Amino acid sequence: MEEIGKTLILVGALILLSGVTIWLLSKIPGVGHLPGDIVIQTGNGSCLFPIVTSLLLSIVLTIVLNLIIRLFNK
C-alpha cells in the first residue's frame, strides 16, 4: 500500500506541475500563437492546433525532467 500511495502522490505532483506550467505559459504573450501553429477560422468560430508550441513545450519538459531524474539518481 505504501508504494501505491507514493505513486499517487508523484502522479498528482506531475499533474499539478503540468497545470501550473500551462497556466504560466498562457500568461506569456505569443505562446500558443507561434509561427507554425495552425489556425482555422470560419465565420462562426476558430480552431487552433498549437503544433510548434507543443513541440517546444515537449523539448523543454524533456530537458527539465531529465535533469530532475539525474539529480535524484545520484
N, CA, C and O of each residue as an XYZ file, in Angstrom:
296
protein
N       0.810     -1.192      0.000
C       0.000      0.000      0.000
C       0.856      1.259      0.000
O       0.470      2.287     -0.556
N       2.015      1.165      0.626
C       2.878      2.338      0.712
C       3.350      2.779     -0.674
O       3.414      3.975     -0.961
N       3.682      1.805     -1.535
C       4.146      2.128     -2.888
C       3.029      2.778     -3.710
O       3.291      3.694     -4.489
N       1.802      2.317     -3.546
C       0.665      2.907     -4.257
C       0.479      4.357     -3.825
O       0.218      5.228     -4.654
N       0.613      4.611     -2.538
C       0.486      5.967     -2.029
C       1.553      6.893     -2.600
O       1.260      8.021     -2.998
N       2.789      6.410     -2.638
C       3.878      7.214     -3.201
C       3.649      7.481     -4.686
O       3.901      8.586     -5.168
N       3.174      6.474     -5.404
C       2.901      6.635     -6.832
C       1.800      7.657     -7.067
O       1.909      8.490     -7.967
N       0.749      7.600     -6.273
C      -0.349      8.557     -6.420
C       0.105      9.984     -6.114
O      -0.316     10.927     -6.783
N       0.951     10.140     -5.117
C       1.487     11.467     -4.793
C       2.341     11.981     -5.951
O       2.242     13.152     -6.316
N       3.171     11.125     -6.527
C       4.012     11.519     -7.653
C       3.175     11.905     -8.867
O       3.449     12.917     -9.513
N       2.155     11.105     -9.183
C       1.280     11.411    -10.320
C       0.540     12.729    -10.078
O       0.409     13.545    -10.991
N       0.067     12.935     -8.871
C      -0.612     14.180     -8.534
C       0.306     15.388     -8.660
O      -0.109     16.444     -9.136
N       1.551     15.228     -8.232
C       2.517     16.320     -8.344
C       2.821     16.632     -9.804
O       2.964     17.799    -10.171
N       2.922     15.605    -10.635
C       3.168     15.827    -12.060
C       1.988     16.520    -12.732
O       2.184     17.396    -13.575
N       0.775     16.141    -12.372
C      -0.409     16.797    -12.916
C      -0.451     18.257    -12.465
O      -0.756     19.145    -13.261
N      -0.148     18.503    -11.205
C      -0.112     19.875    -10.692
C       0.949     20.698    -11.419
O       0.691     21.836    -11.812
N       2.131     20.132    -11.599
C       3.206     20.823    -12.296
C       2.821     21.129    -13.740
O       3.117     22.212    -14.245
N       2.170     20.190    -14.400
C       1.715     20.419    -15.770
C       0.689     21.536    -15.828
O       0.748     22.391    -16.712
N      -0.242     21.537    -14.901
C      -1.262     22.578    -14.864
C      -0.684     23.954    -14.613
O      -1.081     24.924    -15.260
N       0.243     24.048    -13.688
C       0.881     25.333    -13.384
C       1.692     25.806    -14.591
O       1.689     26.995    -14.912
N       2.381     24.891    -15.255
C       3.171     25.250    -16.432
C       2.277     25.789    -17.542
O       2.583     26.816    -18.147
N       1.186     25.102    -17.807
C       0.260     25.554    -18.848
C      -0.339     26.901    -18.477
O      -0.480     27.775    -19.333
N      -0.685     27.073    -17.230
C      -1.268     28.343    -16.779
C      -0.263     29.482    -16.929
O      -0.613     30.565    -17.398
N       0.994     29.238    -16.529
C       2.023     30.270    -16.648
C       2.343     30.581    -18.113
O       2.558     31.739    -18.470
N       2.372     29.550    -18.959
C       2.645     29.774    -20.373
C       1.532     30.565    -21.044
O       1.784     31.305    -21.995
N       0.314     30.419    -20.562
C      -0.791     31.169    -21.158
C      -0.693     32.657    -20.845
O      -1.310     33.472    -21.532
N       0.068     33.022    -19.825
C       0.255     34.426    -19.459
C       1.310     35.115    -20.313
O       1.365     36.345    -20.352
N       2.150     34.339    -21.002
C       3.210     34.902    -21.835
C       2.628     35.215    -23.212
O       2.087     34.327    -23.872
N       2.735     36.474    -23.652
C       2.190     36.823    -24.970
C       2.898     36.065    -26.086
O       4.123     35.945    -26.076
N       2.138     35.556    -27.040
C       2.703     34.880    -28.201
C       2.765     33.382    -28.073
O       2.785     32.689    -29.090
N       2.794     32.849    -26.870
C       2.836     31.404    -26.702
C       1.460     30.859    -27.047
O       0.446     31.337    -26.537
N       1.432     29.864    -27.909
C       0.176     29.330    -28.405
C      -0.171     29.917    -29.754
O      -1.096     29.456    -30.422
N       0.568     30.932    -30.154
C       0.365     31.557    -31.454
C       1.711     31.733    -32.151
O       1.958     32.755    -32.792
N       2.567     30.743    -32.022
C       3.880     30.802    -32.645
C       3.765     30.504    -34.135
O       2.795     29.884    -34.571
N       4.756     30.946    -34.922
C       4.742     30.575    -36.337
C       4.799     29.053    -36.477
O       5.632     28.404    -35.845
N       3.942     28.498    -37.279
C       3.864     27.045    -37.431
C       2.655     26.469    -36.735
O       2.271     25.335    -37.019
N       2.040     27.215    -35.830
C       0.789     26.790    -35.215
C      -0.330     26.983    -36.243
O      -0.382     28.014    -36.914
N      -1.204     26.019    -36.365
C      -2.257     26.053    -37.375
C      -3.511     26.676    -36.772
O      -3.992     26.244    -35.724
N      -4.032     27.694    -37.449
C      -5.263     28.356    -37.022
C      -6.263     28.264    -38.172
O      -5.974     28.685    -39.292
N      -7.431     27.716    -37.885
C      -8.504     27.638    -38.877
C      -9.628     28.530    -38.383
O     -10.185     28.308    -37.307
N      -9.960     29.545    -39.181
C     -11.018     30.477    -38.800
C     -12.142     30.421    -39.825
O     -11.912     30.462    -41.034
N     -13.350     30.326    -39.315
C     -14.535     30.381    -40.161
C     -15.412     31.508    -39.647
O     -15.058     32.196    -38.690
N     -16.552     31.692    -40.284
C     -17.444     32.762    -39.861
C     -17.988     32.577    -38.459
O     -18.243     33.559    -37.761
N     -18.173     31.328    -38.030
C     -18.797     31.057    -36.732
C     -17.811     30.755    -35.615
O     -18.200     30.755    -34.447
N     -16.564     30.500    -35.931
C     -15.619     30.150    -34.868
C     -14.228     29.927    -35.405
O     -13.943     30.169    -36.578
N     -13.379     29.466    -34.533
C     -11.998     29.199    -34.931
C     -11.477     27.987    -34.170
O     -12.014     27.597    -33.134
N     -10.420     27.409    -34.714
C      -9.802     26.235    -34.098
C      -8.283     26.406    -34.187
O      -7.754     26.731    -35.249
N      -7.598     26.191    -33.092
C      -6.154     26.369    -33.013
C      -5.490     25.020    -32.751
O      -5.865     24.302    -31.825
N      -4.493     24.683    -33.582
C      -3.689     23.488    -33.391
C      -2.255     23.940    -33.104
O      -1.492     24.187    -34.038
N      -1.875     24.052    -31.816
C      -0.553     24.598    -31.461
C       0.565     23.572    -31.605
O       1.122     23.113    -30.608
N       0.893     23.214    -32.841
C       1.886     22.167    -33.097
C       3.276     22.604    -32.636
O       3.940     21.872    -31.902
N       3.719     23.774    -33.053
C       5.062     24.245    -32.691
C       5.154     24.502    -31.189
O       6.172     24.199    -30.568
N       4.101     25.056    -30.609
C       4.086     25.284    -29.164
C       4.190     23.957    -28.419
O       4.900     23.867    -27.418
N       3.496     22.934    -28.893
C       3.559     21.614    -28.261
C       4.956     21.011    -28.368
O       5.462     20.430    -27.408
N       5.571     21.149    -29.529
C       6.930     20.630    -29.699
C       7.914     21.340    -28.774
O       8.752     20.701    -28.137
N       7.804     22.665    -28.706
C       8.682     23.440    -27.842
C       8.488     23.064    -26.372
O       9.463     22.896    -25.639
N       7.244     22.935    -25.949
C       6.948     22.539    -24.575
C       7.468     21.137    -24.279
O       7.973     20.882    -23.186
N       7.347     20.231    -25.238
C       7.836     18.869    -25.067
C       9.351     18.837    -24.890
O       9.864     18.108    -24.040
N      10.062     19.622    -25.687
C      11.522     19.667    -25.575
C      11.942     20.224    -24.219
O      12.829     19.673    -23.567
N      11.314     21.302    -23.799
C      11.663     21.925    -22.511
C      11.370     20.964    -21.354
O      12.202     20.798    -20.463
N      10.198     20.336    -21.364
C       9.858     19.413    -20.278
C      10.763     18.184    -20.273
O      11.096     17.673    -19.204
N      11.166     17.701    -21.444
C      12.087     16.570    -21.507
C      13.418     16.918    -20.860
O      13.964     16.124    -20.094
N      13.938     18.088    -21.161
C      15.208     18.522    -20.574
C      15.079     18.673    -19.062
O      15.940     18.207    -18.316
N      14.005     19.323    -18.607
C      13.814     19.548    -17.169
C      13.648     18.229    -16.430
O      14.267     18.027    -15.385
N      12.828     17.333    -16.954
C      12.616     16.050    -16.277
C      13.880     15.196    -16.274
O      14.148     14.504    -15.292
N      14.664     15.231    -17.355
C      15.932     14.500    -17.362
C      16.898     15.041    -16.316
O      17.597     14.268    -15.662
N      16.945     16.352    -16.153
C      17.802     16.934    -15.123
C      17.337     16.529    -13.722
O      18.159     16.225    -12.858
N      16.030     16.526    -13.502
C      15.500     16.124    -12.193
C      15.819     14.656    -11.903
O      16.214     14.313    -10.789
N      15.649     13.797    -12.903
C      15.920     12.371    -12.717
C      17.401     12.153    -12.418
O      17.746     11.346    -11.555
N      18.263     12.854    -13.113
C      19.719     12.708    -12.865
C      20.104     13.179    -11.474
O      20.995     12.601    -10.850
N      19.439     14.233    -10.973
C      19.727     14.715     -9.622
C      19.314     13.704     -8.565
O      20.019     13.523     -7.573
N      18.165     13.033     -8.768
C      17.673     12.076     -7.776
C      18.397     10.745     -7.829
O      18.382     10.008     -6.843
N      19.038     10.406     -8.960
C      19.739      9.133     -9.075
C      21.137      9.163     -8.468
O      21.768      8.113     -8.342
N      21.634     10.331     -8.093
C      22.981     10.407     -7.502
C      22.980     10.079     -6.057
O      24.033     10.099     -5.419
